[in-house]
Amino acid sequence: MKTRLLSPVLAAALALSAGAASAADYAVDTTHSFVTFKVSHLGVSYVLGGFDVTSGTITFDPEGTPADQKVTVEVDLTSLDSNHAERDKHLRSSDFLNTDVNSSASFTSTSFEGDATGGVLKGDLTFFGTTKPIEVSVTKVGEGKDPWGGYRAGFEGTAKLTPADFGMNYNLGPAAATVDLNIVLEGVQQ
């Protein structure tokens, strides 16, 4: 679940920053960045939850090539919140995330295909102790000056993950085999 969250956020940040005037580095504002998940519950409803984004950087050059765009992001898996304390405890256990061993997930971009409005961000997601390539669909939310004299840019990304691909094998049935991730990243230009 956590892996999906990280990738969409990173992808969104890279793809949408093309509107800036020149190459810039953005620090992810962790108080305005989120990774959320949605997974089927018994095929009749959904469990929704989220994780805290603990750090990240976005580097892009709107006049450069897609290869010039870079994103890294880290998510705290122990911050899992699905609005139910006992479920959260179980999801953090060795049955699922095993946060005693794997307390974070990270994403590092490897390429981007798109334009200033969005596209597909590819990169390596490290989740559950395993690193695999993933793709994140990204859309630029907006950018501009903030009230404190800074400049910000925001992005949204989505991805679909299969936790079993990363070694999480607790079987909740076929309806819960994949997890939808939504990533919202806001960056402050450095």
C-alpha positions in Angstrom: 0.0 0.0 0.0 2.7 2.4 1.0 4.6 1.8 -2.2 1.8 3.0 -4.3 1.5 6.2 -2.3 5.1 7.3 -2.8 5.2 6.8 -6.5 2.2 8.9 -7.4 3.5 11.8 -5.4 6.9 11.8 -7.0 5.5 11.4 -10.5 3.1 14.3 -10.0 5.9 16.6 -8.8 8.2 16.0 -11.7 5.6 16.1 -14.5 3.9 19.3 -13.4 6.8 21.5 -12.6 7.4 22.3 -16.3 5.6 25.6 -15.9 8.4 27.2 -14.0 10.6 29.8 -15.7 13.9 27.9 -15.3 15.4 24.8 -13.6 14.5 24.7 -9.9 14.8 22.6 -6.9 11.8 22.2 -4.7 11.7 20.8 -1.1 8.6 18.7 -0.5 6.4 20.5 2.1 5.5 17.6 4.3 2.6 19.4 6.0 0.9 19.8 2.6 1.8 16.4 1.0 0.0 13.2 1.4 -0.1 9.6 0.2 -3.4 7.8 0.5 -4.6 4.3 -0.4 -7.8 2.5 -1.2 -8.2 -1.2 -1.2 -11.3 -3.4 -1.6 -12.8 -4.8 1.6 -14.4 -8.2 0.8 -15.4 -7.0 -2.6 -18.3 -5.0 -1.0 -16.7 -1.7 0.1 -13.2 -0.1 0.6 -10.7 0.6 3.3 -9.1 4.0 2.9 -6.1 5.3 4.7 -2.9 7.3 4.4 0.7 7.8 5.3 2.9 10.8 6.2 5.4 12.0 3.6 8.6 12.6 5.6 10.9 14.1 3.0 11.3 14.6 -0.7 12.9 16.7 -3.4 11.8 17.7 -6.9 14.2 19.0 -9.5 13.0 20.1 -12.9 13.9 22.2 -15.9 10.9 23.2 -18.0 13.2 23.9 -20.9 15.1 20.7 -20.5 14.3 17.2 -21.6 12.2 14.8 -19.6 15.4 13.1 -18.5 16.3 16.4 -16.7 13.3 16.0 -14.3 14.0 14.2 -11.0 12.0 13.3 -7.9 12.7 11.5 -4.6 10.2 10.9 -1.8 10.1 9.0 1.5 7.0 7.9 3.4 6.7 6.8 7.0 4.9 3.5 7.0 4.5 3.6 10.8 2.3 6.6 10.3 -0.5 4.4 8.7 -3.9 5.7 9.6 -7.1 4.0 8.4 -9.3 5.5 11.0 -9.4 2.4 13.1 -6.7 1.7 15.8 -7.0 -2.1 15.9 -6.9 -2.4 12.1 -3.9 0.0 11.9 -2.1 -2.2 14.5 -2.8 -5.3 12.4 -1.7 -3.6 9.1 1.6 -2.5 10.8 2.2 -6.2 12.0 4.2 -8.8 10.2 1.0 -10.0 8.4 1.2 -6.9 6.3 3.7 -4.0 6.5 5.9 -5.4 9.2 6.9 -1.8 10.2 9.2 -3.1 13.0 11.5 -4.1 10.1 10.3 -1.9 7.2 9.4 1.5 8.7 9.6 3.5 5.5 9.0 3.3 1.7 10.8 5.4 -0.9 10.6 6.4 -4.5 13.3 7.6 -6.9 12.3 8.6 -10.4 14.2 7.2 -13.4 12.3 8.9 -16.3 9.3 11.0 -17.3 7.2 11.1 -20.4 4.8 14.1 -20.7 4.6 17.8 -20.7 4.0 20.7 -18.3 0.4 19.6 -17.6 1.2 16.0 -16.7 2.3 12.6 -18.0 3.8 9.3 -16.7 6.6 9.2 -14.2 8.6 6.0 -14.0 10.9 5.1 -11.1 12.0 2.6 -8.4 9.8 2.0 -5.4 11.4 0.5 -2.4 8.6 -1.1 -0.3 8.6 -4.0 2.1 12.4 -4.3 1.7 12.0 -4.9 -2.1 12.8 -2.4 -4.9 10.7 -2.6 -8.2 9.9 -0.2 -11.0 6.5 1.4 -11.0 4.6 4.0 -13.1 2.7 7.0 -11.8 0.2 9.1 -13.7 0.8 12.7 -12.8 -1.1 16.0 -13.2 0.0 19.5 -12.3 -2.4 21.0 -9.8 -0.9 24.5 -9.8 2.0 26.8 -9.0 2.7 30.3 -7.8 3.8 32.7 -5.2 2.8 32.0 -1.6 1.9 34.7 1.0 5.3 34.4 2.7 7.4 35.4 -0.3 8.1 31.9 -1.6 7.1 30.0 -4.7 5.2 26.7 -4.6 4.2 24.0 -7.1 1.7 21.2 -6.5 1.1 17.9 -8.2 -1.2 14.9 -7.9 -0.3 11.3 -8.9 -2.1 8.0 -9.1 -0.7 4.4 -9.2 -2.0 0.9 -8.8 0.2 -1.5 -6.8 0.2 -5.2 -6.2 1.6 -5.7 -2.7 2.4 -9.4 -3.4 4.9 -8.2 -6.0 6.9 -6.7 -3.1 6.6 -9.8 -0.9 3.5 -9.0 1.1 1.5 -12.3 0.9 -1.3 -12.0 3.4 -4.3 -13.2 1.3 -7.4 -11.1 1.6 -8.9 -12.5 -1.6 -8.7 -11.5 -5.2 -10.7 -8.2 -4.7 -7.9 -6.9 -2.4 -5.0 -8.0 -4.6 -4.3 -4.5 -5.8 -4.2 -1.2 -4.0 -4.9 2.2 -5.5 -2.6 5.1 -4.5 -3.2 8.8 -4.6 -0.3 11.1 -4.0 -0.5 14.9 -3.5 2.9 16.7 -3.3 3.4 20.4 -2.7 7.0 21.7 -3.1 8.6 25.0 -2.0 11.2 26.3 -4.4 14.7 26.5 -2.8 
